[in-house]
Amino acid sequence: MLLLRLHRVRVLGLQQASRLRSTLRFCIRACSTDDSFQPQYPSFTYNDSSASRGWGVMGTLLGLGAVLAYHECRCRADQESPRMYTREEVSSHCSPKTGIWVTFGHEVFDVTEFVDLHPGGPAKLMLAAGGPLEPFWALYAVHNQPHVREILAQYKIGELNPNDKAPPTLETSDPYAGDPPRHPALKVNSQRPFNAEPPTELLTENYITPNPLFFTRNHLPVPNLDPDTYRLHVVGPPGGQPLSLSLDDLRQFPKHEVTVTVQCAGNRRSEMTKVKEVKGLEWRAGAISTARWAGARLCDVLAQAGHHLSETEAHVCFEGLDSDLTGTAYGASIPLARALDPEAEVLLAYEMNGQPLPRDHGFPVRVVVPGVVGARHVKWLGKVSVEPEESYSHWQRRDYKGFSPSVDWDTVDFDLAPSIQELPIQSAITEPRDGETIESGEVTVKGYAWSGGGRAVVRVDVSLDGGLTWQVAELDGEEQRPRKAWAWRLWRLQAPVPAGQKELNIICKAVDDSYNVQPDTVAPIWNLRGVLNNAWHRVHVYVTP
Amino acid sequence: MLLLRLHRVRVLGLQQASRLRSTLRFCIRACSTDDSFQPQYPSFTYNDSSASRGWGVMGTLLGLGAVLAYHECRCRADQESPRMYTREEVSSHCSPKTGIWVTFGHEVFDVTEFVDLHPGGPAKLMLAAGGPLEPFWALYAVHNQPHVREILAQYKIGELNPNDKAPPTLETSDPYAGDPPRHPALKVNSQRPFNAEPPTELLTENYITPNPLFFTRNHLPVPNLDPDTYRLHVVGPPGGQPLSLSLDDLRQFPKHEVTVTVQCAGNRRSEMTKVKEVKGLEWRAGAISTARWAGARLCDVLAQAGHHLSETEAHVCFEGLDSDLTGTAYGASIPLARALDPEAEVLLAYEMNGQPLPRDHGFPVRVVVPGVVGARHVKWLGKVSVEPEESYSHWQRRDYKGFSPSVDWDTVDFDLAPSIQELPIQSAITEPRDGETIESGEVTVKGYAWSGGGRAVVRVDVSLDGGLTWQVAELDGEEQRPRKAWAWRLWRLQAPVPAGQKELNIICKAVDDSYNVQPDTVAPIWNLRGVLNNAWHRVHVYVTP
């Protein structure tokens, strides 16, 4: 198969070099980085044999691809004394109309003519248009090779003016002034508090979402916590002793690792807004990401505090160390039965993809509740207690609940609906993008599918004709464990574009192992908070004649 | 509220007496019977305080209702020597056109004029048209009162000819000749093997389905087993001892009782057939019923045989004592993890609603797997074993699986789909019936809702306008336990009929506590076996001007 593809590449002319994309893309793999966006080599430490295989073929393919794709490019590196540009000038060159400039270190490059030749696809390079390449090369370590630098050098047009300072940081009176830097590729839905999602075209490039691209849903400013003085307060049962656990104490519990997809209840809210206005951030299909989490199991910590399963219904309440101006912290709860079930694998996580948690994701400790809505994965965890009732937090009782489409803000009674815990079956298309123009011949449709409660994805159906006929997609990514399918499946369908079609209405819908399916349309599941949109995902594309 | 209703009743004339139905219906409660259809008084032994309250007000209301509704009926009992009829003559009088006759004991009654006055509604009385009343009075013990007999006596027209024998039984060469007698109200989808469902108008009259009305899904002839010689064979682990358990042995295990709704995967298949032909019996919305089951927990029996949870995935295989001409028994399996989980409450049941299991429902022992498709609730249980693979039975591997609508009998690969275990969220309308004509003013919509896997029903939305707007129905029936919501919720909506409407397109859709919802339409979930139809349920009715 690989040989066949290489053979096909040999007979392609330069004009067709962009087709290399589909061959090369699978060797572009993410590496995890910390918040500093420095280029890094892959640092995954967990067992992923397919990853090392991918890295192996990558060198060969990239070498070949580079020769074929770029051998006719003229050397355009400036031989004279370099021209100087400000960051502002660079940032204004971010479209085909203005020209597309990028920086690497102090050097400035005009890559307008290279965009269509980019082996990862033009859309990916465009994410960096007008700014530095480093944050992206940090994610896609394939770039960290001498011949990639050589190619880039051909497009050099000058350097950054050394007198041009980086943009000033936020004012210190701003409660969000202490928030960490973020990756420029993130699509920001709200700066304060920070809420952002990865662009769809990057979302399913990797089974494991790189930390800097993991969607971020903050409700409050990010606290700046000292790992040395950090303590987790665990309230004991009546008459028992409370625990005060340092990060080192937590590390003394058996370390448990699990790959978990986290999804915000508001994922795909923007489609609900099109039906009728809702209250909430305009998430597209990117409020979902997957990481390998490691930490202490909550059941082990609760057991040490002396908690055991009660006859009556009880809840484990979590409080974050983030708080508003009145000192009210973020809070949420989950049923005690889930917290104490070792098979439910609820974690007090201190690692994300082999790194300490990034600040945006709860440093130093957050809750991870596999199969459950993101709102219960409390970040910057400060306190754990067992209560007869659910958390009295606003986010447990007055938010993150589903209602009938007939309920509005005048009639809503939040006490009538259960708090969202397990999420329903979900899927979305990440490629092609809505409104994109695709070539006739063959189309590749890609996306993700996931279900809550540990239910495995058993099938994804894709339609190219608005739902009249369906084809079964191929499931990629890791196999799912029965009853513990905490992580998504990526999927793809390669299919002929029906002859003569000028447009395609592409739809995906998934099925989980309880044979739950997604509803056809958004309007009948519309709700005033715009949560729980799991209707069929639809993408409309044009076909070049 | 009750006083208000009584007051309203007082001002009604005889012409409006049929409205009494809505007032009286709620006091008509089921009693469980064995297969013999002898009238019985209620024999529920479990705690149901609302039932005794219902029985309390029933006497008062029925007395009043009888006086109001029947005081003008002329006494028509034949004073002369009785006229004689054959059963065949009686059975030919089963419609308003021919007249509506029924029998009670050896007496024959022409109830044509009474049908519209029947406090339980005309449709219920029509179920008995042309035949004996006893099987229905056995279900609705409210009839076993002297004044009801007095009312009936007014309609007597003669007696059954004592020389007219009951219809002959089936031939003994027929493998189904030994099947038990069945309740005449059941809608039969197949006689051999016997497959039948209760009529929708009876289905949600009771939270607990009376045994004779419980839907019956047999794959083979019903075995005739002697409870004294019956043995359940439990295969031990390698090197361990097998168990051979008599019915008395099983009764030595702690007796566990649980209310469980059982649903056939083919429930509502007839709606799928309308999209495109499928292979399977034409079940309407009645292949679902609820009973109070009692027996030994499977986990206790497996523990006694020496089985415990294995590191690798394993399955508990069940074999029935029903078999085809080649000796092949019905079989199915469930994952060992579910079988061994005490919280999953899997039973080896020997009681159904306080009675020994009826023969059609697995006498003397069947499996009950709460939250799981009926096909795994193996009846006439003969053998239990723990295997590394799922049951090799046809019904586990080549049936009861879901596929994409694109898969047909030429392309199907049964190995590609998981066997159905937990079922998805389901709901259906049982009143009014499709095609019925309702009065303008107010409409009452009733139905059931249930989800697999112990997921509770949190909401039922009802639309009267084909899905444009929705109203939230009131949930009746018992409260559901978190994570162990094994039994359905009944629901109802009373709403004004929109003025000027000549027809209504009524729809229901339910939501479970994982916020799973039902899909809008049938076609996109169509599959070649016609299983798993949980699309919105739709009923079209006409409104009298």
Interface residues (C-beta under 8 A of the other chain):
Chain A: E313 P335 A337 G402 S404 P405 S406 V407 A417 P418 I420 Q421 E422 L423 P424 I425 G452 G453 A456 V458 R459 D461 G467 T469 W470 Q471 V472 P482 R483 K509 V511 D513 S514 Y515 N516 V517 Q518 P519 D520 T521 P524 I525 L532 N534
Chain B: E313 P335 A337 G402 S404 P405 S406 V407 A417 P418 I420 Q421 E422 L423 P424 I425 G452 G453 A456 V458 R459 D461 G467 T469 W470 Q471 V472 P482 R483 K509 V511 D513 S514 Y515 N516 V517 Q518 P519 D520 T521 P524 I525 L532 N534
